[in-house]
Amino acid sequence: MFGGSRMEIRSEALFATSWVLLSAVVVLFGSEYASQQLGLIYVYGLLALSFTYVWGIGGVFSLCQSALFGVGAYTYGIISINFSDIPSAGFAGLLMGMVGPAILAAAFGWFIFFGRLSGMYVAVATLALDLAMLTFMNGTASPDYSVGQAALGGQNGMVGIMPLSFGASDVDDGFSNRYFLIFVSIVNLLVTIGVWWSLRTRWLTAILAIRDNELRARTLGFDSRFYRLGVFVVGAGLAGLAGAEYAAQQMFVSTSVFGLPMAALVIIWVLLGGKRSVPGAYVGVGLMQLLVLSLAGTGSDIEVFASGLIMILAVTFLPDGVLTIASRLNRLRPVNGRRGSIPYSAGAQNGPIEVPVAAGLKSLLGPNGRSATREQRFTVHQLYKSFGGVSAVTDLSLEFDPASITCIVGPNGAGKSTLFNLISGKFETDRGTLILAGTDITRRQLEDRIELGVSVKYQVSELFRDLTVRQHLKLAIWASHRHLAWGKIDDIASDWEGFFGLQMRSRDIAADLAHGDAQKLDIAMAISCQPSLLLLDEPTAGLNPEEIRRLEQVIKTLGDYMTVLVITHDFAFVSRLNSRVVVMSQGGLFGTGSVDELKKNDEFIELYLGKRGATFEH
């Protein structure tokens, strides 16, 4: 119906069926009050969903969702009051109530995200927006603060808001809580299913990757600023629509929607239902509304105390919400094997399949290696980087031929990792240049280098905790094949899974992978981008001897297609690659040569092993 796994489709079908049945029962057999309360739950649920989308899905802890809700409510009020003689004005108000907050979020978010604010700083900035709007709106009691005929009203609120007109002849002004419930049930269900379905799109997959590991996502070419801004704007639109619905139902809105209690309540709703659960937004609201109704008449202080207590209990005992327990149990289900024509390593369930690694890799990369022309080489010229006055890389100059393999070795503190991070774009250079195929990439942003042919595998596996193996590979392939359809990318990802022996882990999330499988997935991502410059930092860490042997064959084959730079302490691995070796010491170049030449060099042996006359063990 909406795509995705059978379990996901069943979950959506169950949610939609429950929603429709509940709405139908209340409309047919419930009172006007019951219809009003359920309609309010749907409205607040959409507001909670906006926070789930922005924070739980997008990783942006925005404390201004209630303020954007308020902007949507006031926008609807202004339009409905000024155009009360037009029957469709209310529906136009709903639309503008969604668009207005989205525009505000786009303008405000631009300064936040393109200013590289993140984490707590985003929370502080959005809270400041909320408080600024509260302060301003509280000061609008004067009649001078009016938009046309609509007076903002200050702390007294905006009155005279027109409801949605449903043309009911038996109800004054055409309004009925039952009609409103039917309307909001349809609209919000469609919006919610749309949000749920969007989680399977490539855009939302990239958002989830940025949320889990911004650094790795940027190395794949995803500009976190742009994607976070997009999430923030969409979330604002959802909050604004909820606010407009609220104003249409209540026919009144006050500045309390901008207050801290409302902002905190949104957080409680989402934490209770599950911050990454789409239906959890509505469940959290429903549970809290039941609590509020049960405590009605006992005093507002008790309600505040109960809300705070629920928040503490939810964070302590149900940190993922009440609805995420089932999804965790689903991870324990066995996974059927995926197709994969060329196994990298044979698992016990597959049997002892032996396929030549070189042939398998070439079938994925293509039959022809890159032509080794001088113009395509990678050049490091007079590179310098210091930290706090301490030089990490000192005026280093190197040249790397295209379609070649170079191992970079040296003792701890030699500057290898710093060089690696300068080439990848993680660190900015103090001076010097990096030239790849005639293009100066020295000042290019981290996310821009994948388009120029740079792909990275860091020393510690940089994966996306809550994404599956298949999603990892699809993102990596999409990074260098933006023109391909998502379905075609899925087929290619399946082949890479098979080559690396990960087909049985296709639906497993990264957090559940063993260290060796995580390393293989990280390497698979770096290679499946099909770069012209591949950077591998300690690629053998966590692999067993058989996997290391196969990795050697992979790297040797890659040397026919791209420039491969390998940083490692494993000199036995370097010896078996039998490639050019660059030796670094104290941030500079100690020397270069073949493995055999270095083994005969007493100065290198003393540098690497600590004493002259020592020998390397294979």
C-alpha positions as CSV (number, residue, x, y, z in Angstrom):
1,M,0.0,0.0,0.0
2,F,2.7,2.5,1.1
3,G,5.8,0.5,0.4
4,G,8.2,-0.8,3.0
5,S,8.3,-4.1,4.9
6,R,5.2,-6.2,5.6
7,M,5.5,-5.4,9.3
8,E,5.5,-1.6,8.5
9,I,2.5,-2.0,6.2
10,R,0.6,-4.0,8.9
11,S,1.4,-1.3,11.5
12,E,0.1,1.4,9.2
13,A,-3.0,-0.6,8.4
14,L,-3.7,-1.2,12.1
15,F,-3.1,2.4,13.0
16,A,-5.4,3.7,10.2
17,T,-8.1,1.1,11.0
18,S,-8.1,2.0,14.7
19,W,-8.2,5.7,13.8
20,V,-11.2,5.3,11.5
21,L,-13.1,3.0,13.9
22,L,-12.6,5.3,16.9
23,S,-13.7,8.4,14.9
24,A,-16.7,6.6,13.6
25,V,-17.8,5.3,17.0
26,V,-17.6,8.8,18.5
27,V,-19.3,10.5,15.6
28,L,-22.2,8.0,15.5
29,F,-22.7,7.3,19.2
30,G,-20.8,9.9,21.1
31,S,-21.9,13.3,22.4
32,E,-20.9,16.7,21.1
33,Y,-18.5,16.9,24.0
34,A,-16.9,13.6,23.1
35,S,-16.5,14.7,19.5
36,Q,-14.9,18.0,20.7
37,Q,-12.4,16.1,22.9
38,L,-11.4,13.6,20.3
39,G,-11.0,16.4,17.7
40,L,-8.8,18.2,20.2
41,I,-6.7,15.1,20.6
42,Y,-6.2,14.9,16.8
43,V,-5.2,18.6,16.7
44,Y,-2.7,18.3,19.6
45,G,-1.6,15.0,18.1
46,L,-0.6,16.8,14.9
47,L,1.3,19.3,16.9
48,A,3.1,16.5,18.7
49,L,3.8,14.8,15.4
50,S,5.5,18.0,14.2
51,F,7.9,17.7,17.2
52,T,8.4,14.0,16.5
53,Y,9.3,14.9,12.9
54,V,11.7,17.7,13.9
55,W,13.3,16.0,16.9
56,G,12.8,12.3,16.8
57,I,13.3,11.9,13.1
58,G,15.3,15.0,12.2
59,G,17.4,15.3,15.4
60,V,16.7,19.0,15.8
61,F,15.6,19.7,19.4
62,S,13.3,22.6,18.6
63,L,11.6,24.3,21.5
64,C,9.5,26.6,19.4
65,Q,6.9,24.1,18.0
66,S,4.2,25.5,20.3
67,A,5.1,29.0,19.1
68,L,4.7,28.0,15.5
69,F,1.5,26.4,16.5
70,G,0.4,29.7,17.8
71,V,1.5,31.5,14.7
72,G,-0.7,29.1,12.7
73,A,-3.7,29.7,15.1
74,Y,-3.4,33.5,14.9
75,T,-3.0,33.4,11.1
76,Y,-6.2,31.5,10.8
77,G,-7.9,33.9,13.1
78,I,-6.8,36.9,11.2
79,I,-8.0,35.5,7.8
80,S,-11.3,34.1,9.2
81,I,-12.2,37.5,10.8
82,N,-11.3,39.6,7.9
83,F,-13.0,37.5,5.3
84,S,-15.9,36.2,7.4
85,D,-18.3,36.9,4.5
86,I,-16.6,34.3,2.3
87,P,-17.7,30.7,3.1
88,S,-14.4,29.2,2.1
89,A,-12.3,31.7,4.1
90,G,-11.8,29.1,6.9
91,F,-10.2,26.6,4.5
92,A,-8.0,29.4,3.1
93,G,-7.0,30.1,6.7
94,L,-6.0,26.5,7.3
95,L,-3.7,26.7,4.2
96,M,-2.2,30.0,5.3
97,G,-1.9,28.8,8.8
98,M,0.4,26.1,7.5
99,V,2.3,28.3,5.1
100,G,2.9,31.2,7.5
101,P,4.9,29.3,10.1
102,A,6.8,27.5,7.4
103,I,8.0,30.8,6.0
104,L,8.9,32.0,9.4
105,A,10.8,28.8,10.1
106,A,12.6,29.0,6.8
107,A,13.9,32.6,7.6
108,F,14.8,31.8,11.2
109,G,16.2,28.3,10.4
110,W,18.5,29.8,7.7
111,F,20.4,31.7,10.4
112,I,20.5,28.7,12.8
113,F,21.6,25.9,10.5
114,F,23.7,27.8,8.0
115,G,25.4,29.4,11.1
116,R,26.3,25.8,12.0
117,L,24.4,25.8,15.3
118,S,23.6,22.4,16.6
119,G,22.6,20.5,19.7
120,M,21.9,22.6,22.7
121,Y,22.5,25.8,20.8
122,V,19.6,25.1,18.5
123,A,17.4,24.4,21.6
124,V,18.4,27.8,23.1
125,A,17.9,29.7,19.9
126,T,14.4,28.2,19.3
127,L,13.5,28.8,23.0
128,A,14.5,32.4,22.6
129,L,12.2,32.7,19.6
130,D,9.4,31.3,21.6
131,L,10.0,33.7,24.5
132,A,10.4,36.6,22.2
133,M,7.0,35.9,20.5
134,L,5.4,35.5,24.0
135,T,6.7,38.8,25.1
136,F,5.6,40.6,21.9
137,M,2.1,39.0,21.9
138,N,1.5,39.8,25.5
139,G,2.0,43.4,24.7
140,T,-0.6,43.6,21.9
141,A,-3.6,44.4,24.1
142,S,-3.9,47.9,22.6
143,P,-6.5,48.3,19.7
144,D,-3.5,49.6,17.7
145,Y,-2.3,46.0,17.4
146,S,-4.8,44.8,14.8
147,V,-4.6,43.3,11.4
148,G,-7.6,44.6,9.6
149,Q,-10.6,43.9,11.7
150,A,-8.7,41.2,13.8
151,A,-7.4,42.6,17.1
152,L,-4.6,40.5,18.5
153,G,-5.9,41.1,22.0
154,G,-2.7,40.7,24.1
155,Q,-3.1,38.4,27.1
156,N,-6.9,38.5,26.6
157,G,-6.5,36.6,23.3
158,M,-8.1,36.9,19.9
159,V,-11.9,36.6,19.9
160,G,-14.5,36.4,17.2
161,I,-12.6,33.8,15.2
162,M,-14.9,32.2,12.7
163,P,-15.2,28.4,12.6
164,L,-15.0,26.2,9.5
165,S,-18.3,26.3,7.7
166,F,-19.5,22.8,6.8
167,G,-22.9,24.0,5.5
168,A,-24.9,22.2,8.1
169,S,-28.4,23.7,8.1
170,D,-29.3,22.4,11.5
171,V,-26.4,24.1,13.3
172,D,-25.7,27.8,13.8
173,D,-23.1,29.1,11.4
174,G,-22.7,25.6,9.9
175,F,-20.4,24.5,12.7
176,S,-20.6,21.2,14.6
177,N,-18.0,19.3,16.7
178,R,-19.1,16.2,14.9
179,Y,-18.5,17.7,11.4
180,F,-15.2,19.1,12.6
181,L,-14.1,15.7,14.0
182,I,-14.9,14.1,10.6
183,F,-12.9,16.8,8.8
184,V,-9.9,16.7,11.1
185,S,-10.0,12.9,11.2
186,I,-9.6,12.7,7.4
187,V,-7.1,15.5,7.0
188,N,-4.8,14.5,9.9
189,L,-4.9,10.8,9.1
190,L,-3.8,11.6,5.5
191,V,-1.0,13.9,6.8
192,T,0.1,11.3,9.3
193,I,0.2,8.5,6.8
194,G,2.1,10.8,4.5
195,V,4.7,11.5,7.2
196,W,5.0,7.8,7.9
197,W,5.4,6.9,4.2
198,S,8.0,9.7,3.7
199,L,10.3,7.8,6.1
200,R,11.1,5.4,3.3
201,T,12.1,8.1,0.8
202,R,15.7,8.9,0.0
203,W,15.3,12.4,1.4
204,L,14.2,11.2,4.8
205,T,16.8,8.4,4.8
206,A,19.4,11.1,4.4
207,I,17.8,13.0,7.3
208,L,18.0,9.9,9.5
209,A,21.7,9.5,8.6
210,I,22.5,13.1,9.5
211,R,20.6,12.6,12.8
212,D,22.7,9.6,13.7
213,N,26.1,10.6,12.4
214,E,26.5,14.0,10.8
215,L,30.2,13.6,10.0
216,R,29.7,10.4,8.0
217,A,26.6,11.8,6.3
218,R,28.6,14.8,5.2
219,T,31.4,12.6,3.7
220,L,28.6,11.1,1.5
221,G,27.8,14.5,0.2
222,F,24.7,15.3,2.3
223,D,24.7,19.0,3.4
224,S,23.4,18.8,6.9
225,R,22.5,22.4,6.9
226,F,20.1,22.1,4.0
227,Y,18.5,18.9,5.2
228,R,18.0,20.2,8.8
229,L,16.5,23.4,7.4
230,G,14.1,21.3,5.4
231,V,13.0,19.2,8.4
232,F,12.5,22.4,10.4
233,V,10.3,24.0,7.8
234,V,8.2,20.9,7.3
235,G,7.8,20.5,11.0
236,A,6.7,24.2,11.2
237,G,4.1,23.6,8.5
238,L,2.7,20.7,10.5
239,A,2.6,22.7,13.7
240,G,1.0,25.6,11.9
241,L,-1.7,23.4,10.4
242,A,-2.5,22.1,13.9
243,G,-2.7,25.6,15.2
244,A,-5.1,26.7,12.5
245,E,-7.3,23.6,13.3
246,Y,-7.2,24.6,17.0
247,A,-8.4,28.1,16.3
248,A,-11.1,26.8,14.0
249,Q,-12.4,24.5,16.7
250,Q,-12.0,26.7,19.7
251,M,-12.9,30.0,17.9
252,F,-10.5,31.7,20.3
253,V,-6.7,31.7,20.8
254,S,-4.6,33.3,23.5
255,T,-0.9,34.0,24.1
256,S,-0.7,30.9,26.3
257,V,0.2,28.9,23.2
258,F,3.5,30.7,23.3
259,G,4.2,29.9,26.9
260,L,6.7,27.5,28.5
261,P,4.0,25.2,29.9
262,M,2.7,24.6,26.3
263,A,6.3,24.0,25.0
264,A,7.0,21.5,27.8
265,L,3.7,19.7,27.3
266,V,4.6,19.0,23.7
267,I,7.8,17.4,24.9
268,I,5.9,15.3,27.4
269,W,3.5,14.1,24.7
270,V,6.3,12.9,22.5
271,L,8.4,11.3,25.2
272,L,5.4,9.4,26.4
273,G,4.4,8.1,23.0
274,G,7.9,7.6,21.7
275,K,10.0,10.3,20.1
276,R,10.6,8.3,17.0
277,S,7.1,6.8,16.7
278,V,4.6,8.4,14.3
279,P,1.5,7.0,16.0
280,G,3.2,7.5,19.3
281,A,2.5,11.3,19.0
282,Y,-1.2,10.7,19.1
283,V,-1.0,8.0,21.8
284,G,1.0,10.4,24.1
285,V,-1.5,13.2,23.6
286,G,-4.4,10.8,24.2
287,L,-2.9,9.5,27.5
288,M,-2.2,13.0,28.7
289,Q,-5.6,14.3,27.8
290,L,-7.2,11.4,29.7
291,L,-5.1,12.4,32.7
292,V,-6.2,16.1,32.4
293,L,-9.9,15.1,32.2
294,S,-9.6,12.8,35.2
295,L,-8.0,15.6,37.2
296,A,-10.4,18.3,36.1
297,G,-11.7,20.3,39.0
298,T,-8.9,19.2,41.3
299,G,-6.7,22.3,40.7
300,S,-4.2,23.2,38.0
301,D,-1.2,22.6,40.4
302,I,-2.0,18.9,40.5
303,E,-2.2,18.8,36.7
304,V,1.2,20.4,36.5
305,F,2.7,18.1,39.1
306,A,1.2,15.0,37.4
307,S,2.6,16.1,34.0
308,G,6.1,16.6,35.5
309,L,5.9,13.2,37.2
310,I,4.9,11.5,34.0
311,M,7.8,13.1,32.1
312,I,10.2,11.8,34.7
313,L,8.8,8.3,34.7
314,A,8.7,8.2,30.9
315,V,12.4,9.3,30.6
316,T,13.4,6.8,33.4
317,F,11.5,3.7,32.5
318,L,10.3,4.2,28.9
319,P,13.0,6.3,27.3
320,D,11.8,5.2,23.8
321,G,8.0,5.6,24.6
322,V,5.2,3.1,25.0
323,L,4.9,2.2,21.3
324,T,8.6,1.4,20.5
325,I,8.6,-1.8,22.6
326,A,7.0,-3.7,19.7
327,S,9.6,-2.4,17.2
328,R,12.4,-3.5,19.4
329,L,10.9,-7.0,19.7
330,N,10.7,-7.0,15.9
331,R,14.5,-6.8,15.6
332,L,14.7,-10.2,17.1
333,R,12.8,-11.7,14.2
334,P,15.0,-13.8,11.8
335,V,15.9,-12.2,8.6
336,N,15.6,-14.0,5.3
337,G,18.7,-13.9,3.1
338,R,18.9,-11.3,0.4
339,R,20.1,-11.9,-3.1
340,G,23.7,-11.2,-3.7
341,S,25.5,-12.8,-6.6
342,I,29.1,-12.4,-5.5
343,P,29.9,-13.3,-1.9
344,Y,32.8,-11.5,-0.2
345,S,33.0,-14.0,2.6
346,A,30.9,-17.2,3.0
347,G,28.8,-17.4,6.1
348,A,27.8,-20.7,7.7
349,Q,24.3,-20.4,6.3
350,N,25.6,-19.9,2.8
351,G,28.1,-22.8,2.7
352,P,31.7,-22.7,1.6
353,I,31.2,-20.6,-1.6
354,E,34.4,-19.6,-3.3
355,V,34.3,-16.9,-6.0
356,P,37.4,-15.1,-7.1
357,V,37.4,-11.7,-5.3
358,A,38.9,-9.8,-8.2
359,A,36.3,-11.1,-10.7
360,G,33.5,-10.4,-8.4
361,L,34.6,-6.8,-7.7
362,K,35.3,-6.0,-11.3
363,S,31.7,-7.1,-12.2
364,L,30.5,-4.4,-9.7
365,L,32.9,-1.7,-10.7
366,G,32.9,-2.3,-14.4
367,P,35.3,-4.1,-16.8
368,N,37.8,-1.3,-17.4
369,G,40.2,0.4,-15.0
370,R,40.9,4.1,-15.1
371,S,43.6,5.2,-17.5
372,A,46.6,6.3,-15.6
373,T,47.3,9.8,-17.1
374,R,49.5,12.3,-15.3
375,E,46.7,14.8,-15.2
376,Q,44.6,12.6,-12.9
377,R,47.1,12.2,-10.1
378,F,46.6,13.4,-6.6
379,T,49.1,16.0,-5.3
380,V,49.8,17.2,-1.8
381,H,51.9,20.4,-1.8
382,Q,53.5,22.1,1.2
383,L,50.7,21.0,3.5
384,Y,50.8,22.4,7.0
385,K,48.5,22.0,10.0
386,S,49.0,22.8,13.7
387,F,46.9,22.5,16.8
388,G,47.5,25.0,19.6
389,G,50.9,25.9,18.3
390,V,52.0,22.2,17.9
391,S,52.7,21.2,14.4
392,A,50.9,18.0,13.3
393,V,51.8,18.1,9.6
394,T,54.8,20.1,8.5
395,D,55.2,21.3,4.9
396,L,54.4,17.9,3.5
397,S,54.6,17.3,-0.3
398,L,53.6,14.1,-2.0
399,E,52.4,12.8,-5.3
400,F,50.1,9.8,-5.8
401,D,49.6,8.2,-9.2
402,P,46.1,7.5,-10.5
403,A,45.1,3.8,-10.3
404,S,47.6,3.0,-7.7
405,I,48.0,1.9,-4.1
406,T,50.0,3.7,-1.4
407,C,50.3,2.7,2.2
408,I,51.1,5.4,4.7
409,V,52.9,4.2,7.8
410,G,54.8,5.6,10.7
411,P,54.9,5.6,14.5
412,N,52.2,7.0,16.7
413,G,52.1,10.8,16.5
414,A,53.7,10.9,13.0
415,G,50.8,12.9,11.6
416,K,49.2,10.1,9.6
417,S,45.6,10.6,10.9
418,T,46.0,14.4,10.6
419,L,47.0,14.0,7.0
420,F,44.1,11.7,6.4
421,N,41.6,14.2,7.9
422,L,43.1,17.1,5.9
423,I,42.6,15.1,2.7
424,S,39.1,14.0,3.6
425,G,38.1,17.6,4.6
426,K,37.4,16.9,8.2
427,F,40.2,19.4,9.1
428,E,40.9,22.7,7.4
429,T,44.5,23.2,6.3
430,D,46.6,26.1,7.7
431,R,48.4,26.4,4.4
432,G,49.3,24.3,1.4
433,T,47.2,22.8,-1.4
434,L,45.5,19.5,-2.3
435,I,45.1,18.9,-6.1
436,L,43.0,16.1,-7.4
437,A,42.8,15.5,-11.1
438,G,43.8,19.1,-11.7
439,T,41.2,20.5,-9.3
440,D,42.1,22.4,-6.1
441,I,40.1,20.8,-3.4
442,T,41.9,22.4,-0.5
443,R,39.1,24.7,0.6
444,R,36.2,22.5,-0.5
445,Q,33.7,21.5,2.2
446,L,33.6,18.0,3.5
447,E,30.2,17.3,1.8
448,D,31.5,18.6,-1.5
449,R,34.5,16.2,-1.8
450,I,32.4,13.1,-2.7
451,E,31.4,14.8,-5.9
452,L,35.0,15.4,-6.7
453,G,35.8,11.7,-6.2
454,V,36.9,11.4,-2.6
455,S,35.6,8.6,-0.4
456,V,36.6,7.8,3.1
457,K,36.7,5.0,5.6
458,Y,37.7,6.3,9.0
459,Q,39.7,4.4,11.6
460,V,36.6,3.9,13.9
461,S,33.6,2.7,12.0
462,E,31.4,5.7,11.3
463,L,27.9,4.2,10.7
464,F,24.3,5.4,11.3
465,R,23.1,3.7,14.4
466,D,19.4,3.2,13.5
467,L,19.7,2.6,9.8
468,T,19.8,-0.9,8.3
469,V,22.7,-2.3,6.3
470,R,20.7,-1.9,3.1
471,Q,20.0,1.8,3.9
472,H,23.7,2.4,4.5
473,L,24.6,1.1,1.1
474,K,21.8,2.8,-0.7
475,L,22.9,6.2,0.7
476,A,26.5,5.5,-0.3
477,I,25.5,4.5,-3.9
478,W,23.1,7.5,-4.1
479,A,26.0,9.8,-3.1
480,S,27.7,9.1,-6.5
481,H,24.7,8.1,-8.6
482,R,22.2,10.9,-7.9
483,H,20.5,10.2,-11.3
484,L,19.5,6.6,-10.5
485,A,16.0,5.6,-9.4
486,W,15.7,4.5,-5.8
487,G,14.6,1.1,-6.9
488,K,17.7,0.6,-9.1
489,I,19.9,1.8,-6.2
490,D,18.3,-0.9,-4.1
491,D,19.3,-3.6,-6.6
492,I,22.9,-2.4,-6.7
493,A,23.0,-2.3,-2.9
494,S,21.8,-5.9,-2.8
495,D,24.8,-6.9,-5.0
496,W,27.2,-5.1,-2.7
497,E,25.7,-6.9,0.3
498,G,26.3,-10.2,-1.4
499,F,29.9,-9.3,-2.3
500,F,30.7,-8.4,1.3
501,G,28.8,-11.3,2.9
502,L,26.2,-9.0,4.5
503,Q,23.1,-10.3,2.8
504,M,21.9,-12.0,6.0
505,R,22.2,-8.7,7.9
506,S,20.4,-6.6,5.3
507,R,17.6,-5.6,7.6
508,D,19.7,-5.3,10.8
509,I,20.5,-1.8,12.1
510,A,24.1,-0.7,12.6
511,A,23.7,-0.7,16.4
512,D,23.1,-4.5,16.3
513,L,26.2,-5.4,14.1
514,A,29.2,-7.1,15.4
515,H,32.5,-5.1,15.1
516,G,33.7,-7.1,12.1
517,D,30.4,-6.7,10.2
518,A,30.5,-3.0,11.0
519,Q,34.0,-2.7,9.6
520,K,32.9,-4.6,6.4
521,L,29.9,-2.3,6.0
522,D,32.0,0.8,6.4
523,I,34.4,-0.4,3.8
524,A,31.6,-1.4,1.5
525,M,30.1,2.1,1.7
526,A,33.5,3.7,0.9
527,I,34.0,1.5,-2.2
528,S,30.4,1.4,-3.5
529,C,30.7,5.2,-4.1
530,Q,33.2,4.3,-6.8
531,P,35.5,7.2,-6.1
532,S,38.7,8.2,-7.8
533,L,40.5,8.7,-4.5
534,L,39.8,6.2,-1.7
535,L,41.0,6.8,1.8
536,L,41.2,3.8,4.2
537,D,42.3,4.3,7.8
538,E,43.1,1.0,9.6
539,P,40.8,-1.1,7.4
540,T,41.9,-4.4,8.9
541,A,40.8,-3.6,12.5
542,G,38.3,-6.1,13.7
543,L,38.6,-8.5,10.7
544,N,39.5,-12.1,11.1
545,P,42.5,-13.5,9.1
546,E,40.3,-14.8,6.3
547,E,38.5,-11.5,5.9
548,I,41.9,-9.7,5.9
549,R,43.1,-12.0,3.1
550,R,40.1,-11.2,1.0
551,L,40.4,-7.4,1.8
552,E,44.0,-7.6,0.4
553,Q,42.6,-8.9,-2.8
554,V,39.9,-6.2,-2.8
555,I,42.4,-3.4,-2.4
556,K,44.7,-4.9,-5.1
557,T,41.8,-4.9,-7.5
558,L,40.8,-1.4,-6.6
559,G,44.3,-0.3,-7.5
560,D,43.3,-0.8,-11.2
561,Y,40.4,1.6,-10.8
562,M,41.3,4.4,-8.4
563,T,44.0,5.9,-6.2
564,V,44.0,4.1,-2.9
565,L,45.6,5.5,0.2
566,V,45.8,3.1,3.2
567,I,46.9,4.2,6.7
568,T,47.8,1.2,8.9
569,H,50.1,0.0,11.6
570,D,49.9,-3.6,10.3
571,F,53.2,-3.9,8.3
572,A,52.5,-7.5,7.5
573,F,49.4,-6.3,5.7
574,V,51.4,-3.7,3.9
575,S,54.0,-6.3,2.9
576,R,51.4,-8.5,1.3
577,L,49.9,-5.6,-0.6
578,N,53.5,-5.0,-1.9
579,S,52.7,-1.4,-2.9
580,R,54.5,1.9,-2.6
581,V,55.0,2.9,1.0
582,V,55.2,6.5,2.4
583,V,56.8,6.8,5.8
584,M,55.9,9.8,8.1
585,S,57.6,11.0,11.2
586,Q,57.0,14.0,13.3
587,G,54.5,15.4,10.9
588,G,56.9,15.3,7.9
589,L,58.1,12.9,5.2
590,F,60.6,10.4,6.5
591,G,60.9,8.6,3.2
592,T,59.2,6.5,0.4
593,G,60.0,3.3,-1.2
594,S,58.9,-0.3,-1.8
595,V,58.4,-2.8,1.1
596,D,61.6,-4.6,0.2
597,E,63.6,-1.4,0.2
598,L,62.2,-0.3,3.6
599,K,63.0,-3.7,5.2
600,K,66.6,-3.1,4.3
601,N,66.7,0.4,5.7
602,D,68.1,0.5,9.2
603,E,66.9,4.0,9.9
604,F,63.3,3.0,9.0
605,I,63.6,-0.2,11.1
606,E,64.8,1.8,14.1
607,L,62.0,4.3,13.6
608,Y,59.3,1.7,13.2
609,L,60.4,-1.0,15.5
610,G,62.5,1.0,18.0
611,K,65.8,-0.7,17.4
612,R,68.2,-1.5,14.6
613,G,68.6,-5.0,13.4
614,A,65.0,-6.0,14.3
615,T,63.0,-7.9,11.7
616,F,59.4,-7.7,10.5
617,E,57.2,-10.7,11.1
618,H,54.6,-11.8,8.5
